Amino acid sequence: MIQHLITDVSKDDFNVAVGGQVEIIGWLYQYYNTEPHNQVVNITGGPVKKSDIPAATQLFTTDWVVKYMVDNSLGKYWLERHPQSDLKDKLAFLLPSDLEIINDAKSVEELKIIDNAMGSGHILIYAFDVLMTIYLEQGYSSRDAATSIIKNNLFGLEIDKRAYQLAYFALMMKARQFNRRALRPGNFEPNVFAFEDTDDISEEFMTDIPENDKQALQDILERFRNARELGSIIHFDSQIHYDFDELRQAVDGVATDELDVFGLQEMKRKVLRTLTIAEILTSRYDVVVTNPPYMNKMDATLKKYVKKNYADYSGDLFSIFIFINSNLSKQGGYSAFMTPFVWMFIKTYEKLRKFLIEDKKIDSLIQMEYSAFEEATVPINTFVLKNVTNEAIGTYLKLSAFKGGMAVQKDKVLEAIDDPNIDYLYRTNQANFAKIPGMPIAYWASENLIHDFEVGTYMDDLVDAKVGLQTGDNNKFLRLWYEVNHSSISFNSSSIADSITSQKKWFPCNKGGAYRKWSGNYDYVVNWQNDGKEIRNFTGSNGKVRSRPQNANYYFREAITWSDITSGEFAVRFIEQGFIPETAGMSAFYKQESLYYLLLLLNSKIANYIFKVLNPTIHLKTGNFIDFPVLTTKNIDLSLAQQNITISCIDWNAFETSWNFVRQPFLLHIADDNLSHCRSPVG
């Protein structure tokens, strides 16, 4: 761990003159959190327990990403209202865009910025710096500016008390940099807080609360019973409004004595802190910036809560934060995020995309190279939303092709800012996304391609795309074909009835496989004896059936197939009769259009490009496949598909791993009487 700190952390992170005191706090926290993080994420595997959520989700946000998020939210918000400000020249990561001039004379003291998953406070610290620049430009002294920033502008919330303490410390040190009196007791304190459970507030405490305030206070305390797990996703009914000043007075009125047998004094302090957090959560902000938790392995309690309150966005905690924070900003305000980029494409987050496309503006977005942010172990993007509903143009950077980590991504962003005509910067109207099935955030799609989606026939109308057999235990029911007795395999069953009549145990199984076009990847057989009796009745220790023999009426039919995992280019193959499709071998069956025609189309570079628009992740499911637009034409020679299949079959059968192998290709043109030296001696 110490070696990591020496080799991975920049010397500037230790340099107070360039803000390093904050960077090093964050890095230290992340590195000392590495062991518990790995233990939770890599070892437990199952749902993350409440006590483990901080370790599982705390990631220190890379410095340049923080600057991008704040520059393009807080910075842009100020520039829209003060276009003559010199601030623009001091925001290194402000992306090129059209600045909307807004007639709003809001003063700097009125700006409200929140990070509701603040970690060790990195985002708030940089926001402090930007605000200081604004204050100084407005004529404030640095001392008065620091005081006002801490008291009026910045707000932060966190479930991890250790991270909260670091954020508190960092902000106070930042204030002390400009105001020597900042650390004096009772001077001022940052508006940052750690969530606390309220399940220990006793009935004795509530007896002193006036009746007219009791119901509202009980409602808030009930919502905070599990606050250390829920954090900023605690749900409040929009139609309920609380008089927090009155509630604070009611709590202050709870009588305590010196003995304080029931611990009422500590309860009073906790309830007052809880009321402050509740008021923060129910307020609205000019700017909301965060790197939210990434977690989809929720325990039963958390899963039930998010399904009840955020059903359309419950695929992951980060998607719930996107929904909440985009609404936490005021009309015309900004929210900024760093999250996994899967929300842009996969079906799980389609309702989130619909919400953002229809109700918000994607002001800018940076899609990073797949492995750029190693700490997250997932592909990342960072983006800024504006709380307006109009079909405006957004700015997008596609950094997918630039490998080399976050330093390379940073350099490419700066290059795009210097040269807005660079070929990986796109300016797109988000209304176009709604014209593509599933509404993927395909900002690089051309006008012609979008038109094809509008006029083409979807693959769903031409073929039946189906998911195949899920055995429940592939180690038990699947074998490589050469691992079983050859005579126990049926290679030519054309239906379920044929398979039963054959009385065979093993049948060819389409299980995807490596990148390969036209034909091949015939490696596995599956135990489907007696119509899959053993698989159909396979149960776990709890007595529940583990297998899913889905779409069995399509078994043994010819099809076109592709592998679920497609880390490279898309490739499709023809599968003849006799195969049972498995979940990793996606299959499409004839309905209306020739499979040969579709085979030719789908093995083209055009198809690969379109599928990268629909879903550029490594998984391509049937849901993505059926959204492919087909423009049919009669000017296609289908015999080309047959020829390519034949060539691919010959290639596949040229090796011993094929069950149709006869002899090595280099022996094909040698006469039989010259092969005697290759044969085993008789006797």
Secondary structure, 3 states (H helix, E strand, C coil): CHHHHHHHCCHHHHCHHHCHHHHHHHHHHHHHCHHHHHHHHHHHCCCECHHHHHHHHCCCCCHHHHHHHHHHHHHHHHHHHCCCCHHHHHCCCCCCCCCCCCCCCCCHHHCCEEECCCCCCHHHHHHHHHHHHHHHHCCCCHHHHHHHHHHHHEEEEECCHHHHHHHHHHHHHHHHHHCCCCCCCCCCCCEEEECCCCCCCCHHHHCCCCHHHHHHHHHHHHHCCCHHHHHHHCCCCCCCCCCHHHHHHHHHCCCCCCCCCCCHHHHHHHHHHHHHHHHHHCCCEEEEEECCCCCCCECHHHHHHHHHHCHHHCCCHHHHHHHHHHHHEEEEEEEEEEEEHHHHCCHHHHHHHHHHHHHCEEEEEEECCCCCCHHHCCCEEEEEEECCCCCCEEEEEECCCCCCCHHHHHHHHHHHHHCCCCCCEEEEEHHHHHHCCCCCCCCCCCHHHHHHHHHCEEHHHCEEEECCEECCCHHHHEEEHHHCCHHHECCCCCCHHHHHHHCCCEEEEECCCCCCCECCCCCEEEECHHHHHHHHCCECCCCCECCECCCHHHCCCCEEEEECECCCCCCCEEECCCCEEECCEEEEEECCCCHHHHHHHHCCHHHHHHHHHHCCCCECCHHHHCCCEECCCCCCCCHHHHHHHHHHHHHHCCCCCCCCCCCCHHHCCCCHHHCHHHCCCCC
